[in-house]
Amino acid sequence: MPIIIAIVLLSLLRYFEVGPFAGISWWWVVGLFAVAFIWFEFIEHMLGLDKRKAEEQLEKARKERVKNTFKK
């Protein structure tokens, strides 16, 4: 997520030509897009981070169901 925020901020600062960002090349922004693409499409899958997040969400939902069932 931090890389997405960095891409948005860098794009906006470059587009509106704010301070020292007015002189940087658009290739820096494109490079960050490429890094984000590689991260989310390949590295995250290789490390299993996508499945871990899905399992955590399922576990949270299961705990909530159990809590609601025994609460009544």
C-alpha positions in Angstrom: 0.0 0.0 0.0 2.8 2.5 0.7 4.0 2.2 -2.9 0.5 3.1 -4.2 0.5 6.2 -2.0 4.0 7.1 -3.2 2.8 6.8 -6.8 -0.2 9.0 -6.3 1.7 11.6 -4.4 4.6 11.7 -6.9 2.2 11.8 -9.8 0.3 14.8 -8.3 3.4 16.7 -7.3 4.9 16.2 -10.8 1.6 17.1 -12.5 1.2 20.3 -10.6 4.9 21.0 -10.8 5.3 21.5 -7.0 8.8 22.5 -5.8 11.7 20.1 -6.7 9.3 17.6 -8.3 8.6 20.0 -11.2 11.9 19.0 -12.8 11.9 15.2 -12.4 11.2 13.0 -15.3 7.9 11.2 -15.8 10.0 8.0 -16.0 10.3 8.0 -12.2 6.5 7.7 -12.0 6.4 5.1 -14.6 9.1 3.2 -12.8 7.1 3.2 -9.6 4.2 1.9 -11.5 6.4 -1.0 -12.9 7.7 -1.8 -9.4 4.1 -1.9 -8.0 3.0 -4.1 -10.9 5.9 -6.5 -10.3 5.2 -6.6 -6.6 1.5 -7.2 -6.7 1.6 -9.7 -9.7 4.6 -11.7 -8.9 6.4 -11.2 -5.6 3.3 -11.1 -3.4 2.2 -14.4 -5.0 5.6 -16.0 -4.6 5.7 -15.1 -0.9 2.2 -16.3 -0.3 1.0 -12.9 1.1 -2.2 -12.9 -0.9 -3.3 -16.3 0.5 -2.3 -15.3 4.0 -4.5 -12.2 3.8 -7.4 -14.3 2.5 -7.0 -16.8 5.3 -6.9 -14.1 7.9 -10.2 -12.7 6.6 -11.8 -16.1 6.7 -10.6 -16.7 10.2 -11.9 -13.4 11.4 -15.3 -14.1 9.8 -15.4 -17.6 11.5 -14.6 -16.1 14.9 -17.3 -13.5 14.5 -19.9 -16.3 13.5 -18.9 -18.3 16.6 -19.1 -15.3 18.8 -22.6 -14.4 17.5 -23.8 -18.0 17.8 -22.9 -18.4 21.4 -23.8 -14.9 22.4 -27.5 -15.5 22.1 
